[in-house]
Each structure stands twice: as structure tokens, then as C-alpha cells.
């Protein structure tokens, strides 16, 4: 079995993969769309990409590509703690407080805003596709007075020195990663760390209809289906045009959720089930 993930090596996504798929053959991809496409084209059996961070919210690239461009279901999710560290090339260890550039993924940079604002206010902040890509850059260019914000795995993979640990602004820093696959396999359901089942749907509302969202929510409320998340995303067809991503706190059944969907469609809504899947919480402390 082969698992694709957002690379390069030593991203937080690889940390999640190692927890859920130990011993599997893993393949890094440069971007989230490339990783999702690998699952669509069945180049890999599973693809793992980040979906949501507790501090910075949803990963819009994942949401938008999954809902617009890719036809592959969510088959699992895994939530892992995220610890951000400040690391430099060993040649720059002694003078790390004189760093002029800081590289990392935009979410990681935002998660460490207070640290950067306090200690590196004058440094130039550079965005990368992943935290591991930032670490790889710092490794390859020791002549640049640069640091990366990344995880401990990246420091080991790329031979960097952590000069400041746990620089994220808040202690509860977790990220949800989703597993995508066209192959319905029960291998995931046997993993440790299972906490619940979820079903995720995409809902588009009928245009110019007062109370449409209220009616959508009511279809779940009177059936006592709990919603753990509801989020709007622009349809990219005009100002004010949005669709909704809704997480339901239960597994797809034969009655409640299908009948709720039928009710929404009768109201003129468009509904797409993105997946019904087990949710895992992993402690890597």
C-alpha cells in the first residue's frame, strides 16, 4: 500500500502519516493539489493533506480543490499536536539572533506571530509550500542568514539546529489532516486513537431565498444530528455567492442523514457527500 502526502520529507503531514500508516510506502508531493490528484488518479492508495489548524482555521487550498476540482472521498481524519521550532543551519547557530530572513508555511508563520514580532521584528518573512520546504532551503543555503520554522523531524532530516523550541503562540496547537482514497478499505478502521465518526457534506443554497440557511440547519436540528462545524466558502461566481461545508457528528446511516439530505434537496439545495469516516486523535508527546 502506498500513501501520498504533502512534502517534502519531514512535514507535519508526514508526522500524521507515520502515526496512521506506520511501515507503509510513502511518497511526498510538492503541493496539496498534486497530492490530491495522486489519489484521484490512483497513483497512491491514500493521500493525506492538512485540512484545519486550531489556531489559524481551515486550509483553503485543500477545501477549494477538494470541492471544485477533485472527485475523491474522505475516508479518515487524524488530528495531531503541532509544535513549531525555530531552527538554523549549524554554521549560523552562534549568531542566530542576527537572523535576517525567516522561512516557513504561512500557517506556521501566523501561529508564531508573537514570537516573531517580539524577537525578529526586522526580519524578512518568506512563505514556502510547507515547513519542511523552509527547512530544506535553510539547509541548502548556509550562507544566507536565515531560519526556518518547522518541526523536530525536519531538524533531524535536514541537519538543522533548533535554537528555540515551542515558539507557537498558544499551547493547544493541533491540525486536522484528512485521508483521501478511491479504495474503500477497512485497514484504517483498525487503527488506534479512534474517537468518533463524522460525515462531511457540501451544501449550495437556492438563490435569493430568505431563511434558506435556517432551513438547512433545521433539517439536522429536529433530527438531533449534531453539527461540529459549518463553514462558508466563496463559489467564485460573484460577490455574496457562497456554499457551505458541514461536518456531522455521526456515521452515514440508512435513515437520518439520507432523509435530511432529501429534505435539503426538496428545498432547492445542492448536496454532495464528501465522506463518512472515522476520526482519530493522536498524542505524539
C-alpha positions, -999 to +999 in steps of 0.1 A: +000+000+000+013+035-009+005+068+008+010+102-007+014+133+015+023+170+013+061+171+011+089+173+010+102+149+037+096+158+073+064+179+070+038+178+097+017+158+072+044+131+072+042+131+110+005+123+107+012+097+080+037+079+102+012+078+130-017+064+109+002+043+084+034+030+101+055+009+078+037+019+046+055+030+015+051+069+015+055+094-014+059+131-008+043+156-033+052+192-037+017+208-034-017+199-020-033+197-055-006+173-067-011+151-037-049+150-041-046+143-078-024+113-069-053+098-050-078+107-078-056+090-105-048+062-080-011+067-082-013+061-044-038+042-023-042+070+002-034+107+001-030+128+033-033+166+033-039+192+060-075+205+065-077+227+096-055+242+123-068+250+157-051+285+156-054+295+120-085+278+108-091+259+076-066+252+048-085+269+020-064+252-007-075+218+005-112+228+008-114+245-025-095+218-045-115+190-029-149+207-036-142+220-071-115+200-089-112+165-073-137+137-071-123+115-042-139+108-009-126+115+026-121+081+043-105+092+076-092+122+095-064+124+120-057+152+145-022+156+158-005+182+181+017+207+163+049+220+179+068+248+160+105+252+165+130+279+153+159+263+136+191+274+117+220+259+098+247+248+123+270+274+107+247+301+119+240+287+154+262+311+173+247+342+157+211+330+154+197+362+170+211+381+140+189+362+115+177+384+086+151+361+070+126+336+083+111+309+061+080+288+067+045+279+056+020+309+060+001+290+087+032+283+107+043+319+105+009+330+117+010+305+145+042+321+157+033+357+153+040+368+188+075+353+189+084+368+155+070+402+164+089+403+197+123+388+187+125+392+149+105+423+141+130+434+114+135+401+097+121+395+063+094+368+063+093+344+034+065+320+026+071+284+015+048+255+004+055+237+037+075+239+068+098+212+055+105+232+024+116+260+046+140+237+064+153+223+031+161+259+019+180+267+051+200+235+048+209+243+011+219+279+017+240+282+048+254+315+035+220+331+039+213+344+075+181+325+076+160+304+099+131+280+094+100+274+115+094+237+113+091+205+134+116+184+152+115+158+124+126+184+099+155+195+120+168+159+121+160+152+084+179+183+072+206+186+098+195+219+114+199+231+149+168+241+170+178+273+188+143+280+202+117+253+209+079+256+211+076+291+196+039+288+187+016+314+204-007+290+221-002+257+237-032+240+221-019+239+186-034+209+167-040+202+130-066+180+113-054+160+084-078+142+060-071+109+043-085+106+007-089+074-013-110+058-040-103+024-025-127+017+003-105-004+026-112-013+063-075-010+071-079+025+087-108+015+110-085-009+128-061+018+139-056+031+175-067+065+185-103+063+172-126+088+188-157+091+167-173+090+132-180+121+111-198+128+078-189+159+058-213+174+032-212+203+008-244+224+005-252+251-020-283+272-012-311+282-036-305+318-048-323+347-032-344+327-008-350+342+027-342+318+056-325+292+034-296+286+058-320+284+087-340+257+069-308+238+063-298+238+099-333+229+110-333+198+088-305+185+111-317+200+144-351+184+146-334+150+138-310+157+166-280+154+143-252+174+159-231+196+137-194+200+148-186+226+121-201+248+095-180+269+072-188+291+042-166+293+011-170+316-020-184+299-051-162+322-072-192+332-093-198+366-078-198+387-046-221+371-020-223+337-036-212+310-011-215+273-004-212+256+030-191+227+043-209+210+072-194+183+095-220+160+111-210+142+142-221+107+132-216+080+106-237+079+074-267+057+082-297+044+062-323+068+075-315+101+094-288+116+072-302+104+038-336+118+048-321+151+059-303+153+025-336+146+007-352+174+027-325+198+017-328+189-020-366+194-017-358+229-006-338+235-037-303+230-022-275+211-039-259+185-016-227+165-021-214+140+005-176+144+007-171+114+030-183+095+060-152+084+080-135+076+113-118+103+132-085+097+151-068+118+178-031+110+182-008+121+210+028+122+199+042+137+231 
